[in-house]
Amino acid sequence: MSTNSPMNLLVVEDDPDFRETCARWMTRKGHSVSAAANGHEALELCDRRSFDVAIVDMNMPGLTGLELLDRMKVSQVETEVIILTGQGTIESAVNAMKLGACDYLTKPFPLDELEQRCLMAYERARLNRENRSLKAIIERAQPPVRIIGDSARMREVFRLIERVAPTDKPVLIQGESGTGKELVARALQQRSHRANRPFVTINCAALPEQLVESELFGHRKGAFTGANEDRAGLFEVADGGTLFIDEIGELPGALQPKLLRALEDGSIRRVGSHRERRVDVRLIAATNRILVDEVAAGRFREDLYYRINVMSLELPPLRKREGDVPLLIKALMGREWTITEEASRAMEVYRWPGNVRQLKNAIDRAQILANDHIITIDDLPSEICDPHEPGTTAASYVSSGNNGGTLQGMVTTSTPGSPRLEDLEKAHIVDILRQQNGNKARTARILGIHRRKLYRLLERYGIATEERIV
């Protein structure tokens, strides 16, 4: 182990014989060793170079080992310290550990044991450095959550996030699918004192019922078919941090008492185990169901509902967030993109049953189809740009004087037995195609639409090639 892990060591010892013996031993073992006869020499050496481990005698003239430890701590010297003493007492060991010592040895001791203690301290320091690096990487990879919105409903959501986040209470986020419940959960976590601890998620609707228990609480080897090894559950993974349970309304009834127990006192048991474990986890739950109705129907335990609903956030659907759609479009498109007024207006008046998730998908799709980084009405999904209203009549089309364009956007009152708008539009497109002998480019120009939109209309109405030119 020592051959593969050479260390930079500092030996601080006022006894010259022991100091030299220790330095020679460690050097023969392949380590780089510097020696100091007192605490002041040790501080000077620490100013000039860094050491992995310092071996420090407790009782030295001038600066004692504990005083040296204190000075190193003030100077933020990142070196693991092992304290040596010939008068071992529990009190001195406790004081050394409080000041940052990682280990404690009472003289006399074998030098190979001292080397092993140094190697253990070195490995611990290496792992700590790796953990700090990983935390820094994770923090850079997960920039602060940014929730877009300036409507009155969203300003209330922002206010509640700031009030609720610092508490350790469970939070229930309710809202339709696609309203951004996980985004709000992450915002709550980032503004809490657990911000640098794990944030672990599970979606109860995405897993088979028999796997949810194993995912949440873990399992022992052999607990069920396929359990080939012991496995920690997400409660254990999230220990000290935050567990986000999405679609908690889908949680199987048999698991609800087990979740309630975990929330009440932190007690969990892996599947197939009788051993109880304790965890410290803050729960954030989300659902698009109305849990009060689920409780009334007997599908969700009332006591669990009150346990997870200590604090509640209601996310409004996009159709009730007045003025937020243009802000979301701008943010989701990115700086290099623009959108025509016609397309923007169509997106503003659309009701977005899939909420922000549907809006994002629509923009992603439009950016694939668009030319020159400009999103037009023709790039949007048909349900947004071709809103056929169910009451348009033939009379409205004739009276409009629309001799070239399509019939989009015309809304009048309905008359029983009148032709459908779709039939009129199909007939109009076929008529223009015949006049142009099937030339789609000219047909699109006459209709006043993009060629790509004409292709969509041909496909939607099932207009065959023969039908176009006969």
N, C-alpha and C positions, 0 to 999 in steps of 0.2 A: 504493500500500500504506500509506504513512504517513498519507494523508488519512483512510482508513477505520479506521486503528488508532492513534489518539492515545494517547500514553504519558505517565505521570508520571515524569519523569527527575530525577535528582540528579547535578549535575556537581561533583566534588570536585577542585579544581585550584588550586595556589598561584600559578601564573602568571596575573595578572589579565587580560592581553590574550587569552590563549587561552581562559580561562574565559568572558569576555564574548562572544568570537567564537562559541564553541561554543553558549552559551545562546541567542544571537540566531538562529543557524542553526536550531536545533531548534524554537525558538518559531515562526519563520516556516513551518516544516514542519507546524505544527499541534499540537505537543506542549506539555505543561505542564512548565516547567523551574524547578527551584530550584538555587541555586549555593552552594557552601561553599568558603572559602579554605583550610581545613585539616581534619584528621580530627576534631578536637573539635567544630567547627561542624557537620560532617556527622552526628555522633552525636546532637547536639541536635536537628537537623532530623528524623532518623529516629525520635526519641522522640515528635515531635509529629504526624507523618503517615507514611503508607506510600508507597513508591516502587516502580514496576515494575522500573526499571533504574537502577543507579548507575554513573557513569563516573568511575573513581578513578585519579588519578595515582599511580604507584608511589613516586616520590621526592619527599616533602614534608617540611618541617621539622615538628618535634613528632612526631605519629603518622605513620609511613610508610603507604603503601598496604597493605602486608601486615599491619601492626599494626592498621590500621583494619578490614581484612577479619576478622582474628581477633576483635576486639571485637564486630563485628556478628554473628559466628557465636555468640559466648557470649551475646549479648543476644537471640538467635533472631530477628534481623531478616530477614524474608522478602523479600529484594530480590536480583535478579540483578545481579552485579557484573562490569563489564568493566574490566580493568586497562590503564592507559596508561603507557608508559615510553619514554624516549629512549635507553635503554641495554638493548636487548633481549638477554637471554641465556636459554638453555634452562633453566638452573637456576632463575632467577627465575620463569619461566613455570610450571615444575613446582611450585614452592612456592605460587604464586598459585592454581593449580588444586587443590592439596591443601587449601587453606584455603577453597575453595568458589567461587572465581571461575569464571565460565562462559566467558569469552573473554579474549583478550590481544591488544593492538595496540601496535606500535612506531611512535613518532613519527619522521618526519611521516607523515600519512595524509590522504586526502581526507575531508571531513566527510560526504559522502554515503555513503561506506563505513562510517563510524562509525554513521550512522543505520541502515544495513542490519543491522549487527551488533546494534544495540540492538533492532531489530524481531525479529530471530531469537531473541534472549534472551527478549524479551517473550512470543513465541509458545511457546517452550519452557516458560516459567513457567506460562503459561495451561494447557498440556497437563498439566503436573504437578499443578496444582490440580484439574483435571477428573479425573485418575486417582485422586487422593486421595479426592475426593468419591464417585466410583464405587465405590471399595473400601469406603468407609464405608456406602454404600447396600447393597452386596452383603452385607456383614457383618450389617447389620440385617435384611436379607431372608432370610438363612440362619442362623437361631438355632442354638445348639449342639445337636447330635444327642442325642436322649434315647432310650435303649433301655430298654424296660420289662421287668423280670424280676427275681425274687429266688430262683429255684430254684438248686440246687447247680450244675447244668450252665451256667446263664447267669452265675453268679458267676465261674466259671472263664473264660468268654468275656471278661468285663470285665477280669479280671486279665491275660489275654493281650493285649488291646487296649492296655492301659497299658504293657506291656513292649515290644510290637512297634512301636507307633506312632512313637516317636522315632527308630527306625532308618531307614535308607534302603533296606533290603533289600526285594526283591519279596515279596508276600504272596499266598498262595492261600487263598481262603475257600471251603469246601465245605459243602454242605447241600442239603436238599430245596428244591424250588420254594416260594417264599412264606415262607421262614424269616427274611428280612431281610438278605440278603447285601450289597445296596447300602447299607443303613443302616450296617452295620458298616464298610464301605469308607469312608463319609463320616466316621465316628467316628475311624478311623485317620488320615485326612487332617487333620481338625481338631486332632488332638493331635500332629501332626508339625511340623517346622520349615518345612514347605511349606504351612502352614495358610492363608497369605495369597496363595498362588499358585493358578493354575488347577486346577480339579478337573473333568476331562473324562471322559465316559462313552461307551461303545459296547456294544451288545448284539449279539454275533455271530449269535444265533439270529433276530434281527429283520430282518436284511438279506440280500438275495440274495448268493450266493457271489461273483459278479463285482464287487459293489460294496464288499465288505469291504476289499479291498486299497486302493482309492481312498480310502475313509474313513480308514483308518489312516495311510497314507503319503502321500496327496495324489496329484495328477497334473498333467502338463503339458497345455497346450492342444493338442488334436488327438490325444491319446494313444489315444482310442477314441471311438466315436460318442457324441455328446452332450457331450464334453469341450470346451466352447466357450471356456474360459479356464483359465489356471493356477489351481490350487487347493491350498492347504496342507492337509495331513492332520492328524489328531487328535494325532499325536505332536508335530508342530510347534506346534499350538495349546496343548498341555499343557507345552511346554518350560519347565523350571523348576518345574513342579508335579507333579500326579499324574494318571495315566491309569488308569481303571478299565475293564477288559475283562470284561464279564459274559458268561456262557455260553461261556467260552474253549474248552470241549470241542467246540464247534461250529466252531472255526476251521478253514478248509479246509487240507488237508495241504500244498498248494503254497505257502501263506503262512507255514507254521510256521518254515521256515529263515530267512525274512526277519525274522520277529518275534524269533527267537533272536539274530540279528545285532544288531538294535536294542538288545536287552537286554544283550548282551555289551559293546559299545563305543559305543552311542549313535548308530550309523551308520544312516541311512535314505536311501532314494531314492524320489522321486516316480515314479509310473507314467509310462513314456515318457521318463524323464530318465536321463542317465548321471552327473549331478552328485550327489555324495554330500554329505549334510548331517549335522551333529552336533546331537544334542539331549540335554538332561539331564532325564530323566523317571523318576519312581518308578512302578513298575507294581504295581497291585493287581488280581488276577484272581479270578473266581468261577466256580463250576460246580456243577450239580446231578448231574453224571455222576461215576462213580467213575473217576478218571483212570488209576489203576493198571491197571484192566481195559482202558481204551482203549489204553494203551501196550502191554499184552500182546496186544491184538487188532491192533496195527499201525496204529491210526487216529490215534495221537498220538505225536509224537516223544519218545523217552525223554530225550534231552539237554534238550529244551525243558521237559519236565515237571520235571526237577531244577532247572532255572534259575528257574522261576516258583514252585517249592515250597521256597524257602529258609526261609520262615516259613509256618506253616500254622495256620488257624483252622477248627475244625469246629463248625458251628452245629447245635444239636439241633433235632429236629422238635418242634412244639408238644405233641404227645402225651407227650413225655418231659420236659416242663418242669413238674414237679409244683408246683402252687400258683400258676402264672403266669397262668392263664386269667382268674381274677377280677380280677387287677391290670390285665391288658390290656383287659378289658371296661370297667372303670372309666375308664381313660385314654382309650379310643377313644370312649366315649359322651359325655364332657364333663360338666361340673359340673351342668348343668341337667337331666340325665336320671337316671332310676332304672330298675331292672329287678326284676321279681318274682323271688321265690325259686325258683319252678318253672322259669322261663326260664333263670335263672342256673345252676341245677343241670343242666338239659338241655345247656347249653353246656359245662359243666365235664366231663361224662361223654362228650361227643362226641369223636371221635378226630381231627378236623380234618386230613384228607388234604391240604388246600391250605394248612395252617399259618396263620400270622398274616395273610397276605393274604386267605384265605378268611374268617377271623374278622372282619376289618375290613369286608369286603363284606357279611357277614351283619348286622353292626350297622348299616351304612349303610342296608341294605334295611329293617331293622326300624324304624329311626327314620322312614322314609318312611311306613310303615304304622301306626305306633303312635299312640295317642290320649293327650293330656295329658302328653306327655313321659315316659310309662311304657311300657317294653318288656315285653310279656307273651309267654307261650309261643306265642300265636296269631300273633305278629308275626314269628316266626322262620321260616326256610326249612323246608320239609317234611322234608328229610333230617335236620334237627336235632331238630325237635319231634315227628316221627312216626316214630320208629325201629322199623319192623316187624321183629321178630325172626322168623327163619325156622322156629321150631319150635313155634309156639303152636297148640293144638288146640281143637276144639269143646268137649271136656270141660272144659277150663280155663275157658272162658267161662261155661258153664252152672253150674259149681260155684262160680263167683265171686259169684253172686247179682247180677250187673250187669244190672239190668232197665232202666236208663235211659241210662247213659253209653256212650261209644264203647269200643272194645276196645283203646285205646292202652296201651302199657306192660305188657301181660300176657305173661309168658314162662313156658312150661312145656316139658316134653320133648315131642318129636314122636312121632307114631304113624304108621306107614306107611298111606297111603290116607286119612288124616283130612282134613277140610275145611281149606282155607287160611284164615288170619285175615282176609285181605282180603275173601274171599267172605262170611264171616260179618258183617264190619262193614258191607259194602255192603248186605246183606240187612236188617240191623238199621236202617240209616238209611232205606232205602226203606219199611220197615214203619212207622216213626215218622212219616215224611212222609205216608203214606197216612192214618194215624190223624188227622193234623192238616190233611188236605185240601190238602197242598202248602204250608202256611204255614211259611215258613222261619224266621221269628223264633221261633215257638213250638217248632218242631222243635229249634232250637239250644238253647233253654232246657231242654227235656226231656233232650237229650243232654248238657247241662252244658258246652257249648263256646260260643265266640264265633261270631257269625254269619259273620264273615269266614273262620273255619276250616271252617265247614259248606260255604261256597262252594267252598273248596279241595277238600274231600272229594268233593263232587258232581262237580267237574271231573275229579278224579283217577280216580274210578270210572266216569266216563262215564254218570252217571245222568241220563237225559233227562227233560224236563218231564212227558211222558205217563206215564213209569214211576213218577214220584213220587206221582201222585194216583189212578192206576187201581187 
